[in-house]
Amino acid sequence: MLIPSFNGVPFAAEPTSEPLPRLETGIHTALINRIAIDAAGR
């Protein structure tokens, strides 16, 4: 996400400290339309 600065030059926002989910898809390149998790978050 870019945030405009007052001098007209955009700068990047600080990275989030929240964990981001990442899917290991191997060599698969098809679009993932949806995913599901159980109550334990697995």
N, CA, C and O atoms as CSV, one atom per row, in Angstrom:
chain,resi,resn,atom,element,x,y,z
A,1,MET,N,N,0.850,-1.167,0.000
A,1,MET,CA,C,0.000,0.000,0.000
A,1,MET,C,C,0.895,1.230,0.000
A,1,MET,O,O,1.836,1.323,0.789
A,2,LEU,N,N,0.606,2.146,-0.865
A,2,LEU,CA,C,1.369,3.383,-0.910
A,2,LEU,C,C,0.581,4.494,-0.244
A,2,LEU,O,O,-0.630,4.610,-0.432
A,3,ILE,N,N,1.269,5.301,0.527
A,3,ILE,CA,C,0.662,6.435,1.209
A,3,ILE,C,C,1.318,7.700,0.666
A,3,ILE,O,O,2.540,7.831,0.734
A,4,PRO,N,N,0.529,8.639,0.124
A,4,PRO,CA,C,1.157,9.845,-0.417
A,4,PRO,C,C,1.764,10.689,0.700
A,4,PRO,O,O,1.193,10.807,1.784
A,5,SER,N,N,2.913,11.265,0.427
A,5,SER,CA,C,3.547,12.147,1.397
A,5,SER,C,C,3.252,13.585,1.010
A,5,SER,O,O,2.707,13.844,-0.064
A,6,PHE,N,N,3.604,14.507,1.867
A,6,PHE,CA,C,3.295,15.906,1.622
A,6,PHE,C,C,4.144,16.530,0.529
A,6,PHE,O,O,3.752,17.555,-0.030
A,7,ASN,N,N,5.290,15.953,0.205
A,7,ASN,CA,C,6.127,16.520,-0.848
A,7,ASN,C,C,5.832,15.907,-2.218
A,7,ASN,O,O,6.555,16.176,-3.178
A,8,GLY,N,N,4.781,15.089,-2.324
A,8,GLY,CA,C,4.387,14.531,-3.605
A,8,GLY,C,C,5.039,13.204,-3.938
A,8,GLY,O,O,4.678,12.589,-4.942
A,9,VAL,N,N,5.990,12.736,-3.131
A,9,VAL,CA,C,6.664,11.464,-3.381
A,9,VAL,C,C,6.033,10.415,-2.474
A,9,VAL,O,O,6.077,10.559,-1.252
A,10,PRO,N,N,5.435,9.340,-3.055
A,10,PRO,CA,C,4.804,8.316,-2.209
A,10,PRO,C,C,5.854,7.478,-1.479
A,10,PRO,O,O,6.972,7.312,-1.966
A,11,PHE,N,N,5.492,6.960,-0.330
A,11,PHE,CA,C,6.363,6.059,0.412
A,11,PHE,C,C,5.532,4.877,0.890
A,11,PHE,O,O,4.312,4.985,1.015
A,12,ALA,N,N,6.170,3.773,1.150
A,12,ALA,CA,C,5.482,2.553,1.562
A,12,ALA,C,C,5.147,2.612,3.045
A,12,ALA,O,O,5.891,3.190,3.838
A,13,ALA,N,N,4.027,2.012,3.411
A,13,ALA,CA,C,3.624,1.931,4.810
A,13,ALA,C,C,4.479,0.899,5.531
A,13,ALA,O,O,5.111,0.057,4.893
A,14,GLU,N,N,4.501,0.963,6.840
A,14,GLU,CA,C,5.249,-0.010,7.637
A,14,GLU,C,C,4.620,-1.389,7.482
A,14,GLU,O,O,3.398,-1.498,7.392
A,15,PRO,N,N,5.429,-2.440,7.448
A,15,PRO,CA,C,4.875,-3.794,7.358
A,15,PRO,C,C,4.067,-4.126,8.618
A,15,PRO,O,O,4.371,-3.646,9.710
A,16,THR,N,N,3.056,-4.939,8.447
A,16,THR,CA,C,2.213,-5.323,9.570
A,16,THR,C,C,2.945,-6.300,10.494
A,16,THR,O,O,3.790,-7.075,10.046
A,17,SER,N,N,2.616,-6.255,11.766
A,17,SER,CA,C,3.180,-7.218,12.708
A,17,SER,C,C,2.262,-8.436,12.861
A,17,SER,O,O,2.618,-9.407,13.529
A,18,GLU,N,N,1.085,-8.378,12.243
A,18,GLU,CA,C,0.145,-9.495,12.275
A,18,GLU,C,C,0.639,-10.608,11.355
A,18,GLU,O,O,1.179,-10.317,10.288
A,19,PRO,N,N,0.471,-11.870,11.737
A,19,PRO,CA,C,0.860,-12.964,10.847
A,19,PRO,C,C,-0.049,-13.005,9.624
A,19,PRO,O,O,-1.253,-12.771,9.734
A,20,LEU,N,N,0.519,-13.299,8.469
A,20,LEU,CA,C,-0.241,-13.397,7.229
A,20,LEU,C,C,-0.267,-14.851,6.779
A,20,LEU,O,O,0.773,-15.508,6.753
A,21,PRO,N,N,-1.452,-15.363,6.421
A,21,PRO,CA,C,-1.503,-16.759,5.956
A,21,PRO,C,C,-0.803,-16.892,4.608
A,21,PRO,O,O,-0.919,-16.018,3.749
A,22,ARG,N,N,-0.087,-17.977,4.434
A,22,ARG,CA,C,0.605,-18.242,3.174
A,22,ARG,C,C,0.319,-19.681,2.770
A,22,ARG,O,O,0.466,-20.599,3.577
A,23,LEU,N,N,-0.086,-19.875,1.533
A,23,LEU,CA,C,-0.369,-21.211,1.020
A,23,LEU,C,C,0.829,-21.719,0.252
A,23,LEU,O,O,1.336,-21.046,-0.645
A,24,GLU,N,N,1.286,-22.920,0.608
A,24,GLU,CA,C,2.369,-23.555,-0.132
A,24,GLU,C,C,1.719,-24.373,-1.236
A,24,GLU,O,O,1.129,-25.419,-0.966
A,25,THR,N,N,1.819,-23.915,-2.462
A,25,THR,CA,C,1.137,-24.576,-3.576
A,25,THR,C,C,2.079,-25.416,-4.424
A,25,THR,O,O,1.649,-26.010,-5.412
A,26,GLY,N,N,3.350,-25.477,-4.059
A,26,GLY,CA,C,4.289,-26.257,-4.859
A,26,GLY,C,C,4.421,-25.653,-6.243
A,26,GLY,O,O,4.730,-24.470,-6.383
A,27,ILE,N,N,4.186,-26.470,-7.275
A,27,ILE,CA,C,4.296,-25.951,-8.637
A,27,ILE,C,C,2.933,-25.663,-9.248
A,27,ILE,O,O,2.848,-25.360,-10.438
A,28,HIS,N,N,1.860,-25.750,-8.461
A,28,HIS,CA,C,0.518,-25.484,-8.974
A,28,HIS,C,C,0.351,-23.985,-9.198
A,28,HIS,O,O,0.736,-23.176,-8.353
A,29,THR,N,N,-0.219,-23.624,-10.327
A,29,THR,CA,C,-0.375,-22.210,-10.653
A,29,THR,C,C,-1.821,-21.813,-10.900
A,29,THR,O,O,-2.079,-20.669,-11.275
A,30,ALA,N,N,-2.775,-22.722,-10.703
A,30,ALA,CA,C,-4.182,-22.408,-10.925
A,30,ALA,C,C,-4.686,-21.450,-9.847
A,30,ALA,O,O,-4.170,-21.442,-8.729
A,31,LEU,N,N,-5.685,-20.652,-10.179
A,31,LEU,CA,C,-6.290,-19.707,-9.252
A,31,LEU,C,C,-6.999,-20.460,-8.127
A,31,LEU,O,O,-7.745,-21.404,-8.390
A,32,ILE,N,N,-6.776,-20.055,-6.888
A,32,ILE,CA,C,-7.467,-20.633,-5.731
A,32,ILE,C,C,-8.663,-19.740,-5.445
A,32,ILE,O,O,-8.498,-18.586,-5.050
A,33,ASN,N,N,-9.877,-20.272,-5.645
A,33,ASN,CA,C,-11.094,-19.479,-5.470
A,33,ASN,C,C,-11.527,-19.367,-4.021
A,33,ASN,O,O,-12.069,-18.338,-3.618
A,34,ARG,N,N,-11.297,-20.421,-3.218
A,34,ARG,CA,C,-11.681,-20.379,-1.805
A,34,ARG,C,C,-10.929,-21.454,-1.042
A,34,ARG,O,O,-10.462,-22.439,-1.614
A,35,ILE,N,N,-10.822,-21.242,0.259
A,35,ILE,CA,C,-10.195,-22.218,1.142
A,35,ILE,C,C,-11.079,-22.368,2.365
A,35,ILE,O,O,-11.949,-21.530,2.604
A,36,ALA,N,N,-10.873,-23.407,3.134
A,36,ALA,CA,C,-11.648,-23.658,4.343
A,36,ALA,C,C,-10.719,-24.063,5.474
A,36,ALA,O,O,-9.674,-24.671,5.244
A,37,ILE,N,N,-11.105,-23.724,6.696
A,37,ILE,CA,C,-10.368,-24.139,7.887
A,37,ILE,C,C,-11.346,-24.696,8.905
A,37,ILE,O,O,-12.541,-24.408,8.839
A,38,ASP,N,N,-10.847,-25.501,9.859
A,38,ASP,CA,C,-11.709,-26.016,10.905
A,38,ASP,C,C,-11.696,-25.068,12.104
A,38,ASP,O,O,-11.051,-24.020,12.062
A,39,ALA,N,N,-12.405,-25.433,13.166
A,39,ALA,CA,C,-12.510,-24.575,14.342
A,39,ALA,C,C,-11.169,-24.338,15.021
A,39,ALA,O,O,-10.988,-23.326,15.698
A,40,ALA,N,N,-10.226,-25.262,14.848
A,40,ALA,CA,C,-8.884,-25.110,15.437
A,40,ALA,C,C,-7.970,-24.270,14.571
A,40,ALA,O,O,-6.817,-24.042,14.936
A,41,GLY,N,N,-8.462,-23.800,13.421
A,41,GLY,CA,C,-7.650,-22.979,12.540
A,41,GLY,C,C,-6.715,-23.760,11.652
A,41,GLY,O,O,-5.744,-23.203,11.139
A,42,ARG,N,N,-6.985,-25.044,11.455
A,42,ARG,CA,C,-6.132,-25.883,10.595
A,42,ARG,C,C,-6.772,-26.069,9.248
A,42,ARG,O,O,-6.210,-26.743,8.385
